[in-house]
Amino acid sequence: MPKLWNDTIDAHRREVRAATMEAAAALVAEQGLRAVTMSRVAEKAGIGRATLYKYFPDVETILRAWHERQIATHLDHLTRAREGAEGPAGRLEAVLRTYALVAHHTGRHHDTELAAFLHRDEQVAQARQQLHAMIRDLLQEGATAGVVRGDIIPDELTAYCLHSLSASAGLPTTDAVERLVAVTLAGLRPPG
């Protein structure tokens, strides 16, 4: 087959997969995890059930694929925030702010049953490790430059940042998130 034809087919497959994942996520948000069926997903996505089963064997697989895409997007946002900022303090602040805003946004839209289901997954553990390593490295860089306290090891400061900023999920506004980021950053400054 010509390359153009293959590219068209691949693009169509990506579109069907994306529409299916978005439909399943929307249904969970509207009706809860237990109410989502393959028939409802197919209807919401505007595809036939037979087509749906060519792409995904069950709702669980659809939601895991959707979540994997969400995680990749969040990690990409964090990486771009880090790369778009200057200096150790700027990079750290950009990543912590982005993390807090992501936590705020996703926490406000997550069904607790869905979160419990998805967060047992290995991909979540890997993403947490990547996030931990990114923040730890930024803290180490900041401590070396003298803009982050050096009297506490970076792994402990990373835990402080992640636990502190995960509270963003429950905050009512982005202004509240910004205040939490400022308080967290204040706790990272060198003493004295």
Secondary structure, DSSP 8 states (H G I E B T S, - for coil): --HHHHHHHHHHHHHHHHHHHHHHHHHHHHH-GGG--HHHHHHHHTS-HHHHHHH-SSHHHHHHHHHHHHHHHHHHHHHHHHHTS-HHHHHHHHHHHHHHHHHHHHHHH--HHHHHHHTTSHHHHHHHHHHHHHHHHHHHHHHHHTSS-SSS-HHHHHHHHHHHHHGGGG-SSHHHHHHHHHHHHHHHS---
